[in-house]
Amino acid sequence: MKSKPFGWKTSLLLLGIVAALAIIPLLIVPDSEFGGADGAAEAMIVQIAPDYEPWFRPLVEPPGGETESLLFALQAALGAGLIGYFFGLKRGQRPPDV
């Protein structure tokens, strides 16, 4: 027996749940700053060794923090797209179930 794919109602419900999971933490803690691991590591290094000098500087410095977030989001989207394409391609190459 062939299974029925998700309908548009199920997809809409799942999309709503994902959106709620992204928005609810922002509403629960309104005046918080969500920092990344890079900032936490830098703060810890300054606390442990205040006179530490980095070994090298970045070749290209992004103009702002939002640009860095954009590049990270684009990298994640590209990776998810490639993984999704691969799984879709393999699913399409599979012989049909009879």
ZAGU-626793 format. One record per atom (N, C-alpha, C, O): residue number from 1; residue in one letter; x, y, z. Coordinates in steps of 0.05 Angstrom, whole numbers. Example, Ala and Ser with C-alpha at 12.3 -4.5 7.8 and 13.67 -1.06 7.14 Angstrom:
! residues 2
[1, 'a', [264, -114, 156]]
[1, 'a', [246, -90, 156]]
[1, 'a', [264, -66, 156]]
[1, 'a', [285, -66, 169]]
[2, 's', [257, -45, 142]]
[2, 's', [273, -21, 143]]
[2, 's', [258, 1, 157]]
[2, 's', [268, 23, 161]]
***
This chain:
! residues 98
[1, 'm', [17, -23, 0]]
[1, 'm', [0, 0, 0]]
[1, 'm', [18, 25, 0]]
[1, 'm', [37, 26, 15]]
[2, 'k', [11, 44, -17]]
[2, 'k', [27, 68, -20]]
[2, 'k', [17, 89, 0]]
[2, 'k', [-7, 93, 3]]
[3, 's', [36, 102, 14]]
[3, 's', [28, 122, 34]]
[3, 's', [21, 148, 20]]
[3, 's', [33, 155, 0]]
[4, 'k', [2, 163, 32]]
[4, 'k', [-7, 188, 21]]
[4, 'k', [12, 210, 31]]
[4, 'k', [18, 211, 54]]
[5, 'p', [21, 228, 13]]
[5, 'p', [39, 250, 22]]
[5, 'p', [23, 270, 39]]
[5, 'p', [-2, 270, 39]]
[6, 'f', [37, 287, 53]]
[6, 'f', [25, 308, 70]]
[6, 'f', [7, 326, 53]]
[6, 'f', [14, 332, 30]]
[7, 'g', [-15, 334, 64]]
[7, 'g', [-33, 353, 50]]
[7, 'g', [-24, 381, 57]]
[7, 'g', [-6, 385, 73]]
[8, 'w', [-37, 401, 45]]
[8, 'w', [-30, 428, 50]]
[8, 'w', [-37, 437, 78]]
[8, 'w', [-24, 455, 89]]
[9, 'k', [-57, 425, 91]]
[9, 'k', [-65, 432, 118]]
[9, 'k', [-43, 423, 138]]
[9, 'k', [-36, 438, 156]]
[10, 't', [-32, 399, 134]]
[10, 't', [-11, 390, 151]]
[10, 't', [14, 407, 147]]
[10, 't', [27, 414, 167]]
[11, 's', [21, 414, 123]]
[11, 's', [44, 431, 118]]
[11, 's', [41, 458, 131]]
[11, 's', [60, 469, 142]]
[12, 'l', [17, 469, 129]]
[12, 'l', [12, 496, 141]]
[12, 'l', [14, 494, 171]]
[12, 'l', [24, 512, 184]]
[13, 'l', [4, 472, 183]]
[13, 'l', [6, 469, 212]]
[13, 'l', [35, 467, 221]]
[13, 'l', [43, 479, 240]]
[14, 'l', [51, 451, 207]]
[14, 'l', [79, 448, 213]]
[14, 'l', [94, 474, 210]]
[14, 'l', [111, 480, 226]]
[15, 'l', [88, 489, 190]]
[15, 'l', [100, 515, 186]]
[15, 'l', [93, 534, 208]]
[15, 'l', [110, 550, 217]]
[16, 'g', [69, 534, 218]]
[16, 'g', [60, 550, 240]]
[16, 'g', [75, 542, 266]]
[16, 'g', [83, 560, 281]]
[17, 'i', [79, 516, 270]]
[17, 'i', [94, 507, 294]]
[17, 'i', [122, 517, 293]]
[17, 'i', [133, 526, 313]]
[18, 'v', [135, 515, 270]]
[18, 'v', [163, 524, 267]]
[18, 'v', [165, 554, 272]]
[18, 'v', [183, 563, 285]]
[19, 'a', [146, 569, 261]]
[19, 'a', [146, 598, 265]]
[19, 'a', [142, 605, 295]]
[19, 'a', [156, 623, 305]]
[20, 'a', [124, 590, 308]]
[20, 'a', [120, 595, 337]]
[20, 'a', [145, 589, 353]]
[20, 'a', [152, 603, 372]]
[21, 'l', [159, 567, 346]]
[21, 'l', [184, 560, 360]]
[21, 'l', [205, 582, 356]]
[21, 'l', [223, 585, 374]]
[22, 'a', [205, 596, 334]]
[22, 'a', [224, 617, 330]]
[22, 'a', [216, 644, 343]]
[22, 'a', [234, 659, 352]]
[23, 'i', [190, 649, 345]]
[23, 'i', [181, 675, 355]]
[23, 'i', [177, 675, 386]]
[23, 'i', [182, 695, 399]]
[24, 'i', [167, 653, 397]]
[24, 'i', [161, 652, 426]]
[24, 'i', [184, 660, 444]]
[24, 'i', [181, 675, 462]]
[25, 'p', [209, 649, 439]]
[25, 'p', [231, 658, 456]]
[25, 'p', [237, 688, 455]]
[25, 'p', [245, 699, 475]]
[26, 'l', [232, 700, 433]]
[26, 'l', [236, 729, 430]]
[26, 'l', [215, 745, 447]]
[26, 'l', [221, 766, 457]]
[27, 'l', [191, 734, 449]]
[27, 'l', [170, 747, 464]]
[27, 'l', [172, 742, 494]]
[27, 'l', [165, 759, 510]]
[28, 'i', [183, 719, 502]]
[28, 'i', [185, 712, 530]]
[28, 'i', [207, 729, 543]]
[28, 'i', [203, 738, 566]]
[29, 'v', [229, 733, 530]]
[29, 'v', [252, 749, 541]]
[29, 'v', [256, 772, 522]]
[29, 'v', [274, 771, 504]]
[30, 'p', [241, 794, 525]]
[30, 'p', [242, 816, 505]]
[30, 'p', [268, 832, 504]]
[30, 'p', [276, 840, 482]]
[31, 'd', [281, 837, 526]]
[31, 'd', [305, 854, 526]]
[31, 'd', [330, 838, 528]]
[31, 'd', [349, 846, 542]]
[32, 's', [332, 815, 515]]
[32, 's', [356, 799, 517]]
[32, 's', [371, 801, 491]]
[32, 's', [361, 808, 469]]
[33, 'e', [397, 795, 493]]
[33, 'e', [414, 795, 470]]
[33, 'e', [423, 766, 465]]
[33, 'e', [435, 754, 483]]
[34, 'f', [418, 756, 442]]
[34, 'f', [425, 728, 435]]
[34, 'f', [452, 729, 422]]
[34, 'f', [454, 733, 398]]
[35, 'g', [473, 725, 437]]
[35, 'g', [500, 725, 427]]
[35, 'g', [509, 698, 417]]
[35, 'g', [498, 677, 425]]
[36, 'g', [529, 697, 401]]
[36, 'g', [539, 672, 391]]
[36, 'g', [563, 662, 406]]
[36, 'g', [572, 674, 426]]
[37, 'a', [573, 639, 397]]
[37, 'a', [596, 626, 411]]
[37, 'a', [621, 643, 407]]
[37, 'a', [639, 643, 425]]
[38, 'd', [624, 657, 385]]
[38, 'd', [648, 673, 380]]
[38, 'd', [651, 695, 401]]
[38, 'd', [672, 699, 412]]
[39, 'g', [629, 708, 407]]
[39, 'g', [629, 730, 427]]
[39, 'g', [635, 719, 455]]
[39, 'g', [650, 732, 470]]
[40, 'a', [623, 696, 462]]
[40, 'a', [628, 684, 488]]
[40, 'a', [657, 676, 491]]
[40, 'a', [669, 679, 512]]
[41, 'a', [669, 664, 469]]
[41, 'a', [697, 656, 470]]
[41, 'a', [715, 680, 473]]
[41, 'a', [734, 679, 488]]
[42, 'e', [709, 701, 458]]
[42, 'e', [726, 726, 460]]
[42, 'e', [725, 737, 488]]
[42, 'e', [745, 746, 499]]
[43, 'a', [701, 738, 501]]
[43, 'a', [699, 748, 528]]
[43, 'a', [714, 731, 548]]
[43, 'a', [727, 742, 566]]
[44, 'm', [714, 705, 544]]
[44, 'm', [728, 688, 562]]
[44, 'm', [759, 691, 559]]
[44, 'm', [773, 691, 579]]
[45, 'i', [768, 694, 534]]
[45, 'i', [796, 698, 529]]
[45, 'i', [806, 724, 542]]
[45, 'i', [827, 725, 555]]
[46, 'v', [790, 746, 539]]
[46, 'v', [797, 771, 551]]
[46, 'v', [798, 769, 582]]
[46, 'v', [814, 782, 595]]
[47, 'q', [779, 753, 593]]
[47, 'q', [779, 749, 622]]
[47, 'q', [803, 733, 632]]
[47, 'q', [814, 740, 653]]
[48, 'i', [811, 713, 617]]
[48, 'i', [833, 696, 626]]
[48, 'i', [860, 709, 621]]
[48, 'i', [877, 709, 638]]
[49, 'a', [863, 720, 597]]
[49, 'a', [889, 732, 589]]
[49, 'a', [883, 759, 576]]
[49, 'a', [881, 761, 552]]
[50, 'p', [882, 781, 592]]
[50, 'p', [875, 807, 582]]
[50, 'p', [895, 818, 561]]
[50, 'p', [887, 834, 544]]
[51, 'd', [920, 810, 562]]
[51, 'd', [940, 820, 543]]
[51, 'd', [944, 802, 519]]
[51, 'd', [964, 805, 505]]
[52, 'y', [926, 784, 514]]
[52, 'y', [928, 766, 491]]
[52, 'y', [926, 781, 465]]
[52, 'y', [908, 798, 461]]
[53, 'e', [943, 775, 446]]
[53, 'e', [943, 787, 419]]
[53, 'e', [936, 764, 399]]
[53, 'e', [950, 744, 399]]
[54, 'p', [916, 768, 382]]
[54, 'p', [910, 748, 362]]
[54, 'p', [934, 743, 343]]
[54, 'p', [950, 762, 338]]
[55, 'w', [936, 719, 332]]
[55, 'w', [957, 712, 315]]
[55, 'w', [955, 725, 287]]
[55, 'w', [975, 731, 274]]
[56, 'f', [930, 729, 278]]
[56, 'f', [925, 740, 251]]
[56, 'f', [899, 755, 251]]
[56, 'f', [883, 753, 269]]
[57, 'r', [896, 771, 231]]
[57, 'r', [871, 786, 226]]
[57, 'r', [856, 775, 203]]
[57, 'r', [868, 763, 185]]
[58, 'p', [829, 778, 202]]
[58, 'p', [814, 768, 179]]
[58, 'p', [822, 783, 153]]
[58, 'p', [829, 806, 154]]
[59, 'l', [821, 769, 131]]
[59, 'l', [828, 781, 105]]
[59, 'l', [807, 801, 97]]
[59, 'l', [813, 823, 87]]
[60, 'v', [781, 794, 102]]
[60, 'v', [759, 812, 95]]
[60, 'v', [742, 815, 120]]
[60, 'v', [732, 796, 131]]
[61, 'e', [739, 840, 129]]
[61, 'e', [722, 845, 153]]
[61, 'e', [694, 854, 143]]
[61, 'e', [692, 873, 128]]
[62, 'p', [673, 840, 152]]
[62, 'p', [646, 848, 145]]
[62, 'p', [640, 876, 155]]
[62, 'p', [650, 883, 177]]
[63, 'p', [624, 891, 140]]
[63, 'p', [619, 919, 149]]
[63, 'p', [603, 921, 175]]
[63, 'p', [604, 942, 188]]
[64, 'g', [588, 901, 183]]
[64, 'g', [572, 902, 207]]
[64, 'g', [564, 875, 217]]
[64, 'g', [568, 855, 203]]
[65, 'g', [553, 874, 241]]
[65, 'g', [544, 849, 252]]
[65, 'g', [522, 836, 236]]
[65, 'g', [520, 811, 235]]
[66, 'e', [504, 852, 225]]
[66, 'e', [482, 842, 209]]
[66, 'e', [492, 828, 184]]
[66, 'e', [480, 808, 175]]
[67, 't', [514, 838, 172]]
[67, 't', [525, 825, 148]]
[67, 't', [536, 797, 155]]
[67, 't', [533, 779, 140]]
[68, 'e', [548, 795, 178]]
[68, 'e', [558, 769, 187]]
[68, 'e', [535, 750, 191]]
[68, 'e', [537, 726, 184]]
[69, 's', [513, 759, 203]]
[69, 's', [490, 742, 207]]
[69, 's', [478, 734, 180]]
[69, 's', [469, 711, 176]]
[70, 'l', [477, 752, 161]]
[70, 'l', [467, 746, 134]]
[70, 'l', [484, 725, 121]]
[70, 'l', [473, 706, 109]]
[71, 'l', [510, 727, 122]]
[71, 'l', [528, 707, 110]]
[71, 'l', [524, 680, 123]]
[71, 'l', [525, 660, 109]]
[72, 'f', [520, 680, 149]]
[72, 'f', [516, 654, 163]]
[72, 'f', [490, 642, 155]]
[72, 'f', [488, 618, 150]]
[73, 'a', [469, 658, 152]]
[73, 'a', [442, 648, 144]]
[73, 'a', [444, 638, 115]]
[73, 'a', [432, 618, 108]]
[74, 'l', [458, 652, 98]]
[74, 'l', [461, 643, 70]]
[74, 'l', [476, 617, 68]]
[74, 'l', [469, 599, 52]]
[75, 'q', [496, 614, 85]]
[75, 'q', [511, 589, 86]]
[75, 'q', [493, 566, 95]]
[75, 'q', [494, 544, 84]]
[76, 'a', [477, 571, 115]]
[76, 'a', [459, 550, 125]]
[76, 'a', [438, 543, 104]]
[76, 'a', [431, 520, 101]]
[77, 'a', [427, 563, 90]]
[77, 'a', [407, 558, 70]]
[77, 'a', [419, 543, 46]]
[77, 'a', [406, 525, 36]]
[78, 'l', [443, 550, 38]]
[78, 'l', [456, 535, 17]]
[78, 'l', [461, 506, 24]]
[78, 'l', [456, 488, 8]]
[79, 'g', [470, 502, 48]]
[79, 'g', [475, 474, 58]]
[79, 'g', [449, 458, 59]]
[79, 'g', [448, 435, 50]]
[80, 'a', [427, 470, 69]]
[80, 'a', [402, 456, 71]]
[80, 'a', [391, 451, 43]]
[80, 'a', [379, 430, 38]]
[81, 'g', [395, 470, 24]]
[81, 'g', [386, 466, -3]]
[81, 'g', [401, 443, -17]]
[81, 'g', [389, 427, -31]]
[82, 'l', [427, 441, -12]]
[82, 'l', [442, 420, -24]]
[82, 'l', [435, 393, -13]]
[82, 'l', [432, 373, -28]]
[83, 'i', [431, 391, 13]]
[83, 'i', [422, 366, 26]]
[83, 'i', [395, 358, 16]]
[83, 'i', [390, 335, 9]]
[84, 'g', [376, 377, 15]]
[84, 'g', [349, 371, 4]]
[84, 'g', [350, 362, -25]]
[84, 'g', [335, 344, -32]]
[85, 'y', [366, 375, -41]]
[85, 'y', [369, 367, -69]]
[85, 'y', [379, 338, -71]]
[85, 'y', [369, 322, -87]]
[86, 'f', [400, 332, -55]]
[86, 'f', [411, 305, -56]]
[86, 'f', [391, 284, -48]]
[86, 'f', [388, 264, -62]]
[87, 'f', [376, 289, -27]]
[87, 'f', [356, 269, -18]]
[87, 'f', [333, 267, -39]]
[87, 'f', [323, 245, -44]]
[88, 'g', [325, 289, -50]]
[88, 'g', [305, 289, -71]]
[88, 'g', [314, 274, -96]]
[88, 'g', [299, 259, -108]]
[89, 'l', [339, 278, -103]]
[89, 'l', [351, 264, -127]]
[89, 'l', [351, 234, -122]]
[89, 'l', [344, 219, -139]]
[90, 'k', [361, 226, -98]]
[90, 'k', [362, 198, -92]]
[90, 'k', [334, 185, -91]]
[90, 'k', [330, 162, -99]]
[91, 'r', [315, 200, -81]]
[91, 'r', [287, 190, -79]]
[91, 'r', [276, 187, -108]]
[91, 'r', [261, 168, -113]]
[92, 'g', [283, 205, -125]]
[92, 'g', [273, 203, -153]]
[92, 'g', [286, 181, -169]]
[92, 'g', [275, 170, -187]]
[93, 'q', [311, 173, -161]]
[93, 'q', [325, 152, -175]]
[93, 'q', [316, 124, -166]]
[93, 'q', [322, 104, -179]]
[94, 'r', [302, 123, -143]]
[94, 'r', [294, 98, -133]]
[94, 'r', [272, 86, -150]]
[94, 'r', [254, 101, -158]]
[95, 'p', [272, 60, -155]]
[95, 'p', [251, 48, -171]]
[95, 'p', [224, 50, -156]]
[95, 'p', [224, 48, -132]]
[96, 'p', [202, 53, -171]]
[96, 'p', [176, 57, -158]]
[96, 'p', [168, 31, -143]]
[96, 'p', [174, 9, -152]]
[97, 'd', [154, 35, -121]]
[97, 'd', [144, 12, -105]]
[97, 'd', [119, 1, -120]]
[97, 'd', [101, 16, -127]]
[98, 'v', [119, -25, -123]]
[98, 'v', [97, -37, -137]]
[98, 'v', [81, -54, -118]]
[98, 'v', [61, -66, -126]]
***
